[in-house]
Structures are given as structure tokens and as C-alpha cells.
Amino acid sequence: MRNFARRLIADESRDHHLSATKAPQGFVEVEKLRRHLTTFMGHTGVNSLLTRSLALSAAEVPWLRGVQVKVDDSLAGLAELEGRLPPDEALEGRVVLLAHLLGLLMVFIGAGLTLRLVAEVWPQVPLDDLDFSAGGEKEPEKIYVKI
């Protein structure tokens, strides 16, 4: 999932003429996906998904604890952190957060629908070579909830 996140970040960086290691003000990739997901899931669903992704990511990347999900589903606290982080740490935070966001999407809506959503946001990124069940990437297990 992290390799997939790196691919999207590299493509987004190329589109915006940014170095993949220079953290923009905010996480451009998460923002683009967030806006698209809001039409699909609504603000409450996106807010919950981002909050959980951020919690999982902050356990791995401690500086992400300074970031919060605002009521409008955008991320707050990135501008304050931007100048204080080495570029490689900033990139790692972007990768981890995007990977967790994509991973949760795959768990909740499945790989096919997640990839379709990603293709709508990043139509120029090739996705036909992705295989989340082979090569060390495990396909997320289905989760069943008893009601």
C-alpha cells in the first residue's frame, strides 16, 4: 500500500512541479482524494475515515500527532509543522497517511471500487499493474459486522 501511495505522491508532485520530498502546505494527495470522497461518502463518512487514518498514521509517524481533522474534513496543523520537518520525514508522513487512507478504503469498499475512485482522481496514473494479493502486498481481509 505504501508503494501505491508513493506512486500517487510522485505523480502529484510531477503535476505540480514539486519535488516528491518537499512537503506542500497540506497534503495535496489527501486533499484531492478527500474532495472526491465527500461526494461519495458525505462529510461524516470522510471525517471518520480521515480521523481513523490519522490515528493509525500518528502511531507510526509521531509528528502527525500535531495534525487534526477539521469539521470540514480538511487537515489542520500542517502549515505549522512544514518548516520544522526534514524533507524525508515530511515525505514519510505523506506516504503513511495516504497509505492508511487507501488501506481503509479497500477494507470498507473493496479494492475494485477504491481503484476506480483513485482512477477518477488520478486518471493518468496506471493502475493495471497493481496486485494487492501478491508480491508481499496482502489484500485486505473482508470485515463482517454482526448487527
C-alpha positions as CSV (number, residue, x, y, z in Angstrom):
1,M,0.0,0.0,0.0
2,R,2.9,2.3,0.7
3,N,4.3,1.7,-2.8
4,F,0.9,2.6,-4.2
5,A,0.8,5.8,-2.1
6,R,4.4,6.7,-3.2
7,R,3.3,6.3,-6.8
8,L,0.4,8.7,-6.3
9,I,2.6,11.2,-4.5
10,A,5.2,11.1,-7.2
11,D,2.6,11.7,-9.9
12,E,1.0,14.6,-7.9
13,S,4.5,16.1,-7.4
14,R,5.2,15.8,-11.1
15,D,1.9,17.5,-11.9
16,H,2.6,20.4,-9.6
17,H,6.4,20.6,-10.4
18,L,7.2,19.8,-6.7
19,S,9.9,17.6,-5.5
20,A,8.4,14.5,-4.0
21,T,10.4,15.2,-0.9
22,K,9.2,18.8,-0.5
23,A,6.0,18.8,1.6
24,P,3.5,21.2,0.3
25,Q,1.3,23.2,2.6
26,G,-1.2,20.5,3.3
27,F,-1.1,17.0,1.8
28,V,-2.2,17.6,-1.8
29,E,-2.9,14.0,-2.5
30,V,-5.1,13.5,0.6
31,E,-6.9,16.8,-0.2
32,K,-7.7,15.7,-3.8
33,L,-9.0,12.3,-2.6
34,R,-10.9,13.9,0.3
35,R,-12.8,16.2,-2.0
36,H,-13.8,13.3,-4.3
37,L,-14.7,11.1,-1.4
38,T,-17.0,13.7,0.1
39,T,-19.4,13.3,-2.8
40,F,-19.3,9.5,-2.4
41,M,-19.4,9.2,1.5
42,G,-20.5,12.6,2.8
43,H,-18.7,14.7,5.3
44,T,-19.4,12.4,8.3
45,G,-18.0,9.4,6.5
46,V,-14.9,11.2,5.2
47,N,-14.3,12.8,8.6
48,S,-14.4,9.4,10.3
49,L,-12.2,7.8,7.6
50,L,-9.6,10.6,7.9
51,T,-9.7,10.7,11.7
52,R,-9.0,6.9,11.8
53,S,-6.3,7.1,9.1
54,L,-4.6,9.9,11.0
55,A,-4.7,8.0,14.3
56,L,-3.1,4.9,12.6
57,S,-0.5,7.1,10.9
58,A,0.4,9.0,14.1
59,A,1.2,5.8,15.8
60,E,4.0,5.3,13.1
61,V,4.9,8.9,12.4
62,P,4.9,10.8,15.7
63,W,4.9,14.3,14.2
64,L,1.4,13.6,12.7
65,R,0.0,13.9,16.3
66,G,0.1,17.6,15.6
67,V,-2.3,17.3,12.8
68,Q,-6.1,17.3,13.3
69,V,-9.1,16.7,11.1
70,K,-11.3,19.8,11.0
71,V,-15.1,19.9,10.8
72,D,-14.9,20.5,7.0
73,D,-12.7,17.3,6.7
74,S,-9.6,19.3,5.9
75,L,-6.4,18.8,7.8
76,A,-5.2,21.4,10.3
77,G,-1.7,21.9,11.7
78,L,0.4,21.1,8.7
79,A,1.5,24.6,8.0
80,E,2.9,24.9,11.5
81,L,4.9,21.7,11.0
82,E,6.0,22.3,7.4
83,G,9.2,24.3,8.1
84,R,10.3,22.3,11.0
85,L,10.4,18.9,9.3
86,P,13.3,17.4,7.3
87,P,12.1,16.6,3.8
88,D,12.4,12.9,4.2
89,E,10.3,12.9,7.4
90,A,7.7,15.1,5.7
91,L,7.5,12.6,2.7
92,E,7.2,9.7,5.1
93,G,4.2,11.3,6.8
94,R,2.5,11.9,3.5
95,V,3.1,8.3,2.4
96,V,2.0,6.7,5.7
97,L,-1.2,8.8,5.9
98,L,-2.2,8.2,2.2
99,A,-1.4,4.5,2.6
100,H,-3.6,4.2,5.6
101,L,-6.4,6.1,3.9
102,L,-6.2,3.9,0.9
103,G,-6.0,0.8,3.0
104,L,-9.1,1.7,5.0
105,L,-11.0,2.4,1.8
106,M,-10.0,-1.0,0.5
107,V,-11.2,-2.6,3.7
108,F,-14.6,-0.8,3.7
109,I,-15.5,-0.6,0.0
110,G,-13.2,-3.2,-1.7
111,A,-10.2,-2.9,-3.9
112,G,-12.2,-2.6,-7.2
113,L,-14.2,0.4,-6.1
114,T,-11.2,2.0,-4.4
115,L,-9.1,1.7,-7.5
116,R,-12.0,3.1,-9.6
117,L,-12.1,6.2,-7.3
118,V,-8.4,6.6,-7.5
119,A,-8.6,6.4,-11.3
120,E,-11.2,9.2,-11.3
121,V,-8.9,11.4,-9.2
122,W,-5.6,10.5,-11.0
123,P,-6.7,9.3,-14.5
124,Q,-3.1,9.5,-15.8
125,V,-1.7,7.1,-13.2
126,P,-1.5,3.5,-14.5
127,L,-3.3,1.1,-12.1
128,D,-3.4,-2.1,-14.2
129,D,-0.2,-3.4,-12.8
130,L,-1.3,-3.3,-9.2
131,D,-1.8,-6.6,-7.4
132,F,-2.6,-6.3,-3.7
133,S,-2.7,-10.1,-3.2
134,A,0.9,-10.9,-4.4
135,G,4.4,-9.6,-4.1
136,G,4.3,-9.0,-0.4
137,E,1.1,-6.9,-0.5
138,K,-1.8,-8.6,1.2
139,E,-5.3,-8.0,0.1
140,P,-7.3,-6.6,3.0
141,E,-9.5,-9.1,4.7
142,K,-13.2,-8.7,4.5
143,I,-14.8,-7.4,7.7
144,Y,-18.2,-8.6,8.7
145,V,-20.1,-6.8,11.4
146,K,-22.9,-8.6,13.2
147,I,-25.9,-6.4,13.7
